[in-house]
Every structure is written in C-alpha cells, then in structure tokens.
Amino acid sequence: MKIALTALALGLAVSAGAQAQQITGAGATFPAPVYTKWGEAAKAAVGLELNYQAIGSGGGQNQILQRTVDFGASDAPMSAEKLETGKLLQFPTVMGAVVIIVNLPDVAMNQLKISGEMLAEIYAGKITKWNDPKIVEMNKGVKLPNLAIAPVYRADGSGTTFVYTSYLSAVSPEWKAGPGAATSVKWPAGAGAKGNDGVSATVHNTKGGIGYVENAFATQNKLTTIQLRNKAGHFVKPEMSAFIAAASAGDWVNAKNFAVDLIDRDGATSWPIVSATFIELPKDPKDPVRSANVIKFFDWAYKNGAALASGLEYIPLPEAVQTVVRAAWHSQVMSPDGKPIY
C-alpha cells in the first residue's frame, strides 16, 4: 500500500486494477454539481475518488479549520485573518452565477423582470404581493396574480447567501446597513430551507415563492428564472453569455487571496450576481500525500474539466489565473521537512 501511495503522490499512472485513493472535502453546495462530475471523471482518469459533502460554506470552513477533511470549500472567501491563523491556502476553482427563481402561475421562463432594489424590498418584507404597483409597472403586459410573495432563503451558513446578500448590499443602501452581507443574516421576511436543493424544492412547492440558487440547480430542475436589471440599467436573462461578461470584468491581479469581486460589474450584458467559488487547503498538512492528491485532483480539473464545468453552466477559470494558483500550490503547501508536496 505504501508503494501505491508513493506512486500516486509522484503523479504516476494508476493501473486499472489499483484501488482509487480517496480525498475528502466538505462545504459549499454552489459548486457541488461540478465537483460531482469532476469526481466521477477523475476516478477513471487518475485513480482519485472524491468524497464531497455539500454541507454549506460555513460548515466547510469550520471543518477545514478543525482538519476533519482534506479540504474545505466555500463561496464566501475566508477572511485574511482566518486564513493566516488557520494556515490555509485559498484558491478558486470555477465561477458561477446566482439566479432568482419564482413559482408564479402563467409566468413563463425569464418573462418576469425585477430590479435588485426591488429584491431587497421583497426580502425586507416591504413588497408583499406579486401585483404590487412597482412590480406591475416594471412588467407591463405580464399577468401578475393577487398572490402573497413567499421569499425563501438559506437556513444554513451559506456562501450562496453571502453572494446574494453582497449583491443586495451593493444595490440597496438600506440592505447594506442591515441585514448586510454574510453567510448567514437575520432575514426580515420569508422562510428558510437547507442548501440550494432545499431552496429549489421549497420554491417549487410554494405558489408565490421566490428564492435564490446557484444556476446549475435552476437549470437541472427546470425552475422558472427571471430577468434582472444590471448596473448599466439593462434587463438581462440568466444565460452563459451574461455570466461570462461579468466574469471577464473581474480584477484578478489585485485580488488578495484570489478573493475577486464579481458582484454588479460594469457592462451592458453583464449578469449582476456572479462569484468565484473557493477551496481552502492546509499549508501544513497532517498527511502530505492526501493533500498532494487534493492538488492533483484540482490540477486535473483545471486541465481537463472545463467542458464538464461549462456543460453545467459554470465558468472555467482563465488560464492565467490557473497558472498563478499552481505557483501558490508549489510555494505555499509544504511537507513537514519544508519541501513542496506537489
């Protein structure tokens, strides 16, 4: 078994009959669909089996700080102070979009138009009916029912919530003043559900429901999404071209710990709620072989996983960013004798 582990750490090919080596991770539900696909492909390609638990970004950060998993995953970038005290390297894997889903009779896919300011009022409990004059004025010709709005939010500590509330804070000074932006906030209105899948299911089962989810969950479950007004004042549909337009506006060069801000970027066609999602990996791993396998897995994903990510409507990282991440792996993640593990 030691020989097999050593060969794997060196990046040698694993024979068809060899047992796959397991790596464990926990955290964000936002990237769970693409991590699952990458895990299936990497097991066959390089003999690495991913055991990933989508428990939410807050849980992922806690577990890697406690070293109960090989890596943590979070949509909310960990603070510089936590990264330093936890001796963690943070790096991005893909980018994705948060979209708004609704359950309204007689309203078609992407027919409804909403502004960010109105979303803040809905989640603040200030706009409570779907035929509110503000919504009607923005949606002339759309049949809007006299139906109570039922906001749904994440009940668990969530990077998706961090991304969504960061957007609400960017477009609404009132929201920024409180509840603000965090992985968990005190919601003035609505009901909580666990995970992106929980929010999706609750909205799907609630007439008048509205919620925020990672785009892959909306597309996979054929949920009704809406158009949002972006920073340029244009209504845009949640489509890959709009996500890419926003992602291309990110300032990766000056982003400390790769925590790039992609919320409400400039551009006529930009979708306003886009974010990178992150991995936290110990710089001083207890088991260097397992950490080397984590790096090997994500290195393989960078090189071979772009098509799988795009197929799920995530945005692959630019190659220039991948190159900088690889340099960080080599220079910051060390074995006990002070040598790079990968």
Secondary structure by P-SEA (a helix, b strand, c coil): caaaaaaaaacccccccccbbbbbbbbbccaaaaaaaaaaaaaacccbbbbcccccaaaaaaaaaacccccccccccccaaaaaaabbbbbbcbbbbbbbbbbccccccccccccaaaaaaaaaccccccccaaaaaaccccccccbbbbbbbbccccaaaaaaaaaaaacccccccccccccccccccccccccaaaaaaaaaacccccccccaaaaaaaccbbbbbbccccccccccaaaaaaaaaacccccccccccccccccccccccbbbbbbbbbbcccccaaaaaaaaaaaaaaaaccaaaaaaaccccccaaaaaaaaaaaacccccccccccc
